[in-house]
Amino acid sequence: MTSQKPKGMKILDAQDKELMTVRRIEREGNALIIRGKIFGAMPMVAKLTPAEARAALRLLDFRTFLFLLSLLFRR
Protein backbone atom coordinates (compact mmCIF):
# COMPACT_ATOMS: atom_id res chain seq x y z
CA MET A 1 0.00 0.00 0.00
CA THR A 2 1.44 3.39 -0.96
CA SER A 3 0.94 6.43 1.18
CA GLN A 4 0.19 9.72 -0.48
CA LYS A 5 1.25 13.04 0.92
CA PRO A 6 -1.73 15.21 1.78
CA LYS A 7 -2.12 18.21 -0.47
CA GLY A 8 -1.54 21.58 1.01
CA MET A 9 0.67 24.60 1.26
CA LYS A 10 3.50 24.76 3.78
CA ILE A 11 4.64 27.91 5.54
CA LEU A 12 8.28 27.65 6.59
CA ASP A 13 10.39 29.53 9.12
CA ALA A 14 13.80 31.07 8.44
CA GLN A 15 15.51 27.66 8.94
CA ASP A 16 13.16 25.97 6.41
CA LYS A 17 11.31 24.10 9.15
CA GLU A 18 7.56 23.70 8.83
CA LEU A 19 5.52 26.18 10.84
CA MET A 20 2.14 25.46 9.33
CA THR A 21 0.46 23.30 6.73
CA VAL A 22 -2.55 24.97 5.12
CA ARG A 23 -5.10 22.35 4.10
CA ARG A 24 -7.97 24.54 2.93
CA ILE A 25 -8.77 28.18 2.19
CA GLU A 26 -12.44 29.01 1.92
CA ARG A 27 -14.87 31.89 2.11
CA GLU A 28 -17.22 32.39 5.03
CA GLY A 29 -19.37 35.48 4.60
CA ASN A 30 -16.98 38.40 4.10
CA ALA A 31 -14.01 36.61 5.66
CA LEU A 32 -11.37 34.23 4.33
CA ILE A 33 -11.02 31.12 6.50
CA ILE A 34 -7.66 29.31 6.54
CA ARG A 35 -7.66 25.78 7.96
CA GLY A 36 -4.53 23.81 8.69
CA LYS A 37 -2.14 22.50 11.32
CA ILE A 38 0.60 24.28 13.20
CA PHE A 39 3.84 22.32 13.67
CA GLY A 40 2.16 19.33 12.01
CA ALA A 41 0.06 18.60 15.09
CA MET A 42 -2.22 21.36 16.36
CA PRO A 43 -5.31 22.06 14.21
CA MET A 44 -5.92 25.74 13.57
CA VAL A 45 -8.59 27.88 11.97
CA ALA A 46 -7.59 31.46 11.10
CA LYS A 47 -9.91 34.19 9.88
CA LEU A 48 -8.85 37.04 7.59
CA THR A 49 -11.33 39.91 7.55
CA PRO A 50 -11.49 42.60 4.83
CA ALA A 51 -10.01 45.19 7.21
CA GLU A 52 -7.06 42.94 8.04
CA ALA A 53 -6.52 42.14 4.34
CA ARG A 54 -6.31 45.88 3.61
CA ALA A 55 -3.89 46.31 6.51
CA ALA A 56 -1.71 43.52 5.08
CA LEU A 57 -1.63 45.18 1.65
CA ARG A 58 -0.46 48.44 3.27
CA LEU A 59 2.60 46.56 4.55
CA LEU A 60 3.78 45.89 0.97
CA ASP A 61 5.88 48.35 -0.96
CA PHE A 62 5.72 48.41 -4.77
CA ARG A 63 8.80 46.20 -5.29
CA THR A 64 7.50 43.58 -2.86
CA PHE A 65 4.09 43.65 -4.54
CA LEU A 66 5.74 42.99 -7.93
CA PHE A 67 7.78 40.17 -6.40
CA LEU A 68 4.62 38.65 -4.95
CA LEU A 69 3.00 38.64 -8.40
CA SER A 70 6.07 37.08 -10.01
CA LEU A 71 6.30 34.46 -7.24
CA LEU A 72 3.31 32.66 -8.74
CA PHE A 73 5.31 31.90 -11.89
CA ARG A 74 8.62 30.84 -10.28
CA ARG A 75 9.77 27.29 -9.63
C-alpha positions as protocol buffer text, in pm:
chain_id: "A"
residue {
  index: 1
  type: MET
  ca { x: 0 y: 0 z: 0 }
}
residue {
  index: 2
  type: THR
  ca { x: 144 y: 339 z: -96 }
}
residue {
  index: 3
  type: SER
  ca { x: 94 y: 643 z: 118 }
}
residue {
  index: 4
  type: GLN
  ca { x: 19 y: 972 z: -48 }
}
residue {
  index: 5
  type: LYS
  ca { x: 125 y: 1304 z: 92 }
}
residue {
  index: 6
  type: PRO
  ca { x: -173 y: 1521 z: 178 }
}
residue {
  index: 7
  type: LYS
  ca { x: -212 y: 1821 z: -47 }
}
residue {
  index: 8
  type: GLY
  ca { x: -154 y: 2158 z: 101 }
}
residue {
  index: 9
  type: MET
  ca { x: 67 y: 2460 z: 126 }
}
residue {
  index: 10
  type: LYS
  ca { x: 350 y: 2476 z: 378 }
}
residue {
  index: 11
  type: ILE
  ca { x: 464 y: 2791 z: 554 }
}
residue {
  index: 12
  type: LEU
  ca { x: 828 y: 2765 z: 659 }
}
residue {
  index: 13
  type: ASP
  ca { x: 1039 y: 2953 z: 912 }
}
residue {
  index: 14
  type: ALA
  ca { x: 1380 y: 3107 z: 844 }
}
residue {
  index: 15
  type: GLN
  ca { x: 1551 y: 2766 z: 894 }
}
residue {
  index: 16
  type: ASP
  ca { x: 1316 y: 2597 z: 641 }
}
residue {
  index: 17
  type: LYS
  ca { x: 1131 y: 2410 z: 915 }
}
residue {
  index: 18
  type: GLU
  ca { x: 756 y: 2370 z: 883 }
}
residue {
  index: 19
  type: LEU
  ca { x: 552 y: 2618 z: 1084 }
}
residue {
  index: 20
  type: MET
  ca { x: 214 y: 2546 z: 933 }
}
residue {
  index: 21
  type: THR
  ca { x: 46 y: 2330 z: 673 }
}
residue {
  index: 22
  type: VAL
  ca { x: -255 y: 2497 z: 512 }
}
residue {
  index: 23
  type: ARG
  ca { x: -510 y: 2235 z: 410 }
}
residue {
  index: 24
  type: ARG
  ca { x: -797 y: 2454 z: 293 }
}
residue {
  index: 25
  type: ILE
  ca { x: -877 y: 2818 z: 219 }
}
residue {
  index: 26
  type: GLU
  ca { x: -1244 y: 2901 z: 192 }
}
residue {
  index: 27
  type: ARG
  ca { x: -1487 y: 3189 z: 211 }
}
residue {
  index: 28
  type: GLU
  ca { x: -1722 y: 3239 z: 503 }
}
residue {
  index: 29
  type: GLY
  ca { x: -1937 y: 3548 z: 460 }
}
residue {
  index: 30
  type: ASN
  ca { x: -1698 y: 3840 z: 410 }
}
residue {
  index: 31
  type: ALA
  ca { x: -1401 y: 3661 z: 566 }
}
residue {
  index: 32
  type: LEU
  ca { x: -1137 y: 3423 z: 433 }
}
residue {
  index: 33
  type: ILE
  ca { x: -1102 y: 3112 z: 650 }
}
residue {
  index: 34
  type: ILE
  ca { x: -766 y: 2931 z: 654 }
}
residue {
  index: 35
  type: ARG
  ca { x: -766 y: 2578 z: 796 }
}
residue {
  index: 36
  type: GLY
  ca { x: -453 y: 2381 z: 869 }
}
residue {
  index: 37
  type: LYS
  ca { x: -214 y: 2250 z: 1132 }
}
residue {
  index: 38
  type: ILE
  ca { x: 60 y: 2428 z: 1320 }
}
residue {
  index: 39
  type: PHE
  ca { x: 384 y: 2232 z: 1367 }
}
residue {
  index: 40
  type: GLY
  ca { x: 216 y: 1933 z: 1201 }
}
residue {
  index: 41
  type: ALA
  ca { x: 6 y: 1860 z: 1509 }
}
residue {
  index: 42
  type: MET
  ca { x: -222 y: 2136 z: 1636 }
}
residue {
  index: 43
  type: PRO
  ca { x: -531 y: 2206 z: 1421 }
}
residue {
  index: 44
  type: MET
  ca { x: -592 y: 2574 z: 1357 }
}
residue {
  index: 45
  type: VAL
  ca { x: -859 y: 2788 z: 1197 }
}
residue {
  index: 46
  type: ALA
  ca { x: -759 y: 3146 z: 1110 }
}
residue {
  index: 47
  type: LYS
  ca { x: -991 y: 3419 z: 988 }
}
residue {
  index: 48
  type: LEU
  ca { x: -885 y: 3704 z: 759 }
}
residue {
  index: 49
  type: THR
  ca { x: -1133 y: 3991 z: 755 }
}
residue {
  index: 50
  type: PRO
  ca { x: -1149 y: 4260 z: 483 }
}
residue {
  index: 51
  type: ALA
  ca { x: -1001 y: 4519 z: 721 }
}
residue {
  index: 52
  type: GLU
  ca { x: -706 y: 4294 z: 804 }
}
residue {
  index: 53
  type: ALA
  ca { x: -652 y: 4214 z: 434 }
}
residue {
  index: 54
  type: ARG
  ca { x: -631 y: 4588 z: 361 }
}
residue {
  index: 55
  type: ALA
  ca { x: -389 y: 4631 z: 651 }
}
residue {
  index: 56
  type: ALA
  ca { x: -171 y: 4352 z: 508 }
}
residue {
  index: 57
  type: LEU
  ca { x: -163 y: 4518 z: 165 }
}
residue {
  index: 58
  type: ARG
  ca { x: -46 y: 4844 z: 327 }
}
residue {
  index: 59
  type: LEU
  ca { x: 260 y: 4656 z: 455 }
}
residue {
  index: 60
  type: LEU
  ca { x: 378 y: 4589 z: 97 }
}
residue {
  index: 61
  type: ASP
  ca { x: 588 y: 4835 z: -96 }
}
residue {
  index: 62
  type: PHE
  ca { x: 572 y: 4841 z: -477 }
}
residue {
  index: 63
  type: ARG
  ca { x: 880 y: 4620 z: -529 }
}
residue {
  index: 64
  type: THR
  ca { x: 750 y: 4358 z: -286 }
}
residue {
  index: 65
  type: PHE
  ca { x: 409 y: 4365 z: -454 }
}
residue {
  index: 66
  type: LEU
  ca { x: 574 y: 4299 z: -793 }
}
residue {
  index: 67
  type: PHE
  ca { x: 778 y: 4017 z: -640 }
}
residue {
  index: 68
  type: LEU
  ca { x: 462 y: 3865 z: -495 }
}
residue {
  index: 69
  type: LEU
  ca { x: 300 y: 3864 z: -840 }
}
residue {
  index: 70
  type: SER
  ca { x: 607 y: 3708 z: -1001 }
}
residue {
  index: 71
  type: LEU
  ca { x: 630 y: 3446 z: -724 }
}
residue {
  index: 72
  type: LEU
  ca { x: 331 y: 3266 z: -874 }
}
residue {
  index: 73
  type: PHE
  ca { x: 531 y: 3190 z: -1189 }
}
residue {
  index: 74
  type: ARG
  ca { x: 862 y: 3084 z: -1028 }
}
residue {
  index: 75
  type: ARG
  ca { x: 977 y: 2729 z: -963 }
}
